[in-house]
Amino acid sequence: MYYVPEGTERCGFYECAACGTRFLDVKVMPRMVCPYCGEQPDMELGPDDALPDVKEDAVLLEVIEGAENVEKYDTLLSLAVTGGDYSWI
């Protein structure tokens, strides 16, 4: 599969408010950092450094449960990314 490992039973369906990308992730949380436009902050801080801003732009739209439903969503989303090219399957 394209977004999540084969046999995943439960995942989150997210949409990023900043870039508009929709994706699946095995982590299910209300908001998360977008893997496409967001960056995980570098938490190695020095004594003079300020805490970095964490932008959690990806919002959970739906929790997908069941291996068949996860596979269906993964296939549909990956076809949108690959432009309908089935050669990667």
N, C-alpha and C positions, 0 to 999 in steps of 0.2 A: 504494500500500500504506500501511498505517497506522503501523507501527513503523520500517521500514527503507525505503530508496529502491527504486524499481522496478528489477528486474534484479540485485538483490544475490545473489551466489553463495555467500557464507559469512557467517554471523553467530552470535552467542552467544545462548543461551536462558537467562535469569537469573531467580532468585527472590530477593526481598528478605526477609531474616530478620526485620527490624523491622516492616514493614507488610504482608508477605505478597503483594505485587504480583509478577506474572510479566510479563516483557517481553522483547523482542528488542533487540539492539544490534549495530551493525556492528563494534564493538570486541570482541575476544575475549581475555579475561583471566580468571584464576581468581576474582578478587574486584574489585568496583568500587563506586563511590558510587551509591546508588539515585537515579534522576532524579526520583522522586516524593516521597520523604520525606527524602532526604539532601541536604546542601548542600556544594557545593565550597567549600573554605576560601578566605578572602581572604589571599593570600600577600604583600600589601603590609604588611610589618612595620616597626614603628618600633624604635628602640633599646631601649625598655622593654617591648616586646610579647613574649609567649611564642608558641612555635609552635602553631598551631591543631591540634586533634585532627581527623583524617580518619577518618570511620566508613565503612568499605567493607562495608556490610551485604548487598549483592547478591552472590549466589554463582552461579557458572556451573554450570548443570545439564547442559547438552549443547551441543555445537557442531553447528549445522545447516549442511549443505553441499548445494549444488545449488539452482539457481534455483526448481525446482518445489517442493522441500521447504521452502525459505524462504518462498515464497508461501503454501503450505499452513498453516504455523505462524502466519504473519502474519494470515491470514484467520481462523483459529480463535481466536487471542488477541483480535483486534479485535472479533469477534462477542461475546465475553464482556464486553468493555468497553462496546460500544454496545447491548448487550441484544438482539442479533439484528436490529438495524435495518439493512437492506441499502441504505438511501437514500444513504449516503455513498459507496458503491462506484461 
